[in-house]
Amino acid sequence: MLGKLLPTNEHPIERVLRVAIGVALIALVFAGPKTPWGWIGVVPLATGLIGSCPLYTLFGWRTCPLKAQ
């Protein structure tokens, strides 16, 4: 059931980039200009850790390679 709701649809390199961007944005809350806008980094961090982007699922996109059948 969870596989249909949150299918893996992100390439491994994209996942690493999303996690890095998410951590960098959240770090802005504490070290940078200390603006609450940095909390938007939770979104790329979460999608990178999970490996599934809800917008990709909605539009039927995927950046990860297809598994051999």
Secondary structure, DSSP 8 states (H G I E B T S, - for coil): -HHHHS---S-HHHHHHHHHHHHHHHHHHHTSS--GGGGGGHHHHHHHHHT--HHHHHHT---S-----
